[in-house]
Amino acid sequence: MSRKPRYLWLAEQLREPILNGEMPPGTRLPSRTSLARTHRVSEQISRTALRLLVTEGLVEARPGSGYFVRPVPEVFRLSRTDATSGSGLGRLSRERVGTEQERCTAPLSSRLRLRDGEPVYRTTSRGLACDRPVTLHRSWEPAVLTAGTLRTPFDAAGSGPVERLGAAGFPVDRVVEEVGVRALRDSEAALLGSAPGMPVLVVERTHYCGDRPVETSDLIGSAEQCRLLYKLSLARPRGHG
């Protein structure tokens, strides 16, 4: 059996006291040089071990100061159940960023079954905790559905898509969600105040009127802080009171 790489062994020596509380959040870890000397490894090995702990989210690197144990991030549960879930943001408050009209391009055109170049309304909002953005929500709908009415996202900014599209003659009768994880993009990072490339949880949600998609959206949040909460009601067996 091959020996475990030394950087993994060193990472274990540091990980255990972090996880059991011996090194609480905010504790400064020994320098790379100190770790190398204490554990009789090279500085390259100590550097790799520390970077591994950063990747795992246990440690953060502060330029010019060193490595520190990260505080446990607050977790936000986002309800995805049904209309009774309200905004779906749980304890987060919603901040509307704005609505713009743009031309549809792939892959959005595929989600809305539109041709490239057709106009869509894009609405952006954020979920805030103590005025700090935690989630980003972007939605798109074909402009042809409500253009020239008072039911566009510009005119009815305070109402949700189900209510607004229903009033425009497109009652929503089905919702489909697809959940995945990907890297945060540059334009999204600017709105979330995060670094591009960070792993984020993405919920692609599409509203349908019959077989026609009438609105689609992306709910984006830190994979570390956001959890999706589903509550599913089951039919009670006959004969049970």
N, C-alpha and C positions, 0 to 999 in steps of 0.2 A: 504494500500500500504506500502511495507516495505521501511525502510529508506535506502538511498544510503550509502554504506560502506565509512567510514571516509577517507580511503586512496584515494578513487576516488574523493571525495570532495576536498581533499587537492591538488591532482594532477590538478584539474580544476583551483584552485586558482593560480597555477604556470603556467599552460598552456596558459591561456588567455593573460597575459602580454608578453609572449614569441611570440605568434602568432600575436599580434597587434603591435609589435615593441618596446614596452616599455622596454623590456629586450633584447637588440641587441646581435648578436653573440659574444661570448667571455665573456659575463657577468657571473660572478661567483654567483651561487645560495647560499642562506644561508645554513649553516650546518644542519645536521639532528637534532642536539640538539637545535639549534636556531629555526628551523621550529616547532619542537615539543613544545617549550616554547611559541612561538608567537601565534600559532594556537590551543594551549591547546589540543594536542594529544600526544600519546606515540611516542617514538623514533622508535619503530617498524613500526608505521603507516607512519611516515615521510620517513623512509627508503624505504618502499614499494612504496610510491608515487613517490619518485625520481627514483626508478628502473623502474617504469612504463613509465616515461618520457624518460628514456634511451632506453627502448624497442621501443618506438614510434619514436626514432630518433631525438627528440628535444633537448636532453641533453646528454652530454658525461661525464663519470666519469674518472677523472685523479688521479691515485693512489698517495696518499700523499698530494694532492692539493684540492680535492673536486669535486663538480659538476659544469659544465659550459654549457652555451647555445651553441649549435653546430652551426657552419656556415652552410648556405644553400648549399648543395652539387651541384656541376656543373652537368648538365644533358647532356648526349651524345645520339644523335639520330642515330640509326644504320639502314641504308636503306636496306630493304629486297626485293626490287621490282623486278629487272630483270638484264640483262647483262649491262644495262646502268648505274647501280648503282656503278660500279667500284668495289672497295674492300668491300663495304658495311659497312665500319667502319667510314664513315663521316669524322669528323675532327681528328680522331685518326690515328696515323702512325702505320704501321705494322712492328713488329720485329719478324723475323724468329728465333725460338729457335732450331729446328733441326728435323731430321727424323730418325726413328729407325724401325727395323723389329722386330716383336713380334708374339706370338701365339695368335690366336683369342680365346676369352672366352665369355661366356654369360654375359650380354645380347647383346654384340656386334655381336656375331655369328648369332643371330636372325635377327638383323637389316641388315646384309649383306648376310643372307641365306647361311652361311658357317657352316661347322662342327667345333666343338671345336678342337683347336690345329692347324688349318690351318694357314699358315703365312699371315700376313697383314703388310702393311706399315703404321706407325703412324707418322704423321707430326704435330708439335706443333708450334704455333706462338702466339704473344700477340699484343693487341692494346694499344698503349701508348699515353698519354697526358703529355707533359713536362717531358718525360722520366719516367713517373710513369705508371705502368700497370693498365689498366681499364678493359680490356676484355682478355679472354683466348680462343684460338681456337685450337681444336684438331680434326684431320681428320684421317680416316682409309680407306684403300682400299685393296682389295684382291691382294696379291703379284702375283698371277698367271696371272693377266691381263697384266702386263708389265715386269715381270721378264725376264731378258736376252735381253731386249731392251734398248734403250736410252731414254725411256719415263717414267722411274720410278721417284718417288719424289726425289730420290737421284740425278738423272742425269739431270732432268728438273726442278730444284728448283724454277726458276723464273716464271714458267707458271702456270696457274690455272688448276684445274682438268678437266674442260670442254674442254679446248684446248688440254691438254696433252692426255686425254683418247680418245678424238676424233681422234687424230693423231695415236693412237695405235690401232684403229679399233673398238672402243667402243663409238660411238657418243651418247652424252647425249641428251635425248629428253623429259625428265620429271624431275621435282624437287618437292619433298614433304618436308614440314616443319611442325614440331610439337613443340609448345611453352609451357613451364611450369616453375614452380618455385620449387626449392628444396634447401637443405642445402649444403653449400660449403664443399667439401671433402678435406682431409688432403693434398693429392698430388697436388690438384688444388690451395689450399690456399698458398702453398709454392711458386708457380709461380706468384700468384697475390699479394703476400705480404699482405694477409688478414688473418683473424682468421677463422679457421674451424667452420662450423655451421652457418655462416652468410647466410641469404637468398640471392640466386642468381637467375637471369633469365637465362633460358637455352633454346636455339633453337637447336633442333635436325633436321638436314638437310640431306636428302639423294638424291643422283643423280642416275637416272635410265637410262639404255640403253634398251629400250623396257620394259620387265618385270623384268629385271635383275638389282639389286642394284650394282652399280660399285664404289660407294664411299659414306661414311656417315661421319658426323661431328657434334661436339658440339660447339656452340658458348656460352660462359659463361661470364656473367657480373653482376655487382652489381645490385640488384633489385631496389635500391634506385637511382642509377645514369644512368641506361641504359633504353632507350625506343626504341621500334621497330617501324620503319616508313615504312608503306605500301602505295604505290600509285597505284591504280588500274584503268586501262584504260577501258572505256566502249565503246562498239560499238555505233556509232551515228545512230539514227533512219533513215530509208530511207526517202528521200525526203527533208532532211535538208542539206543545202549547207554549 
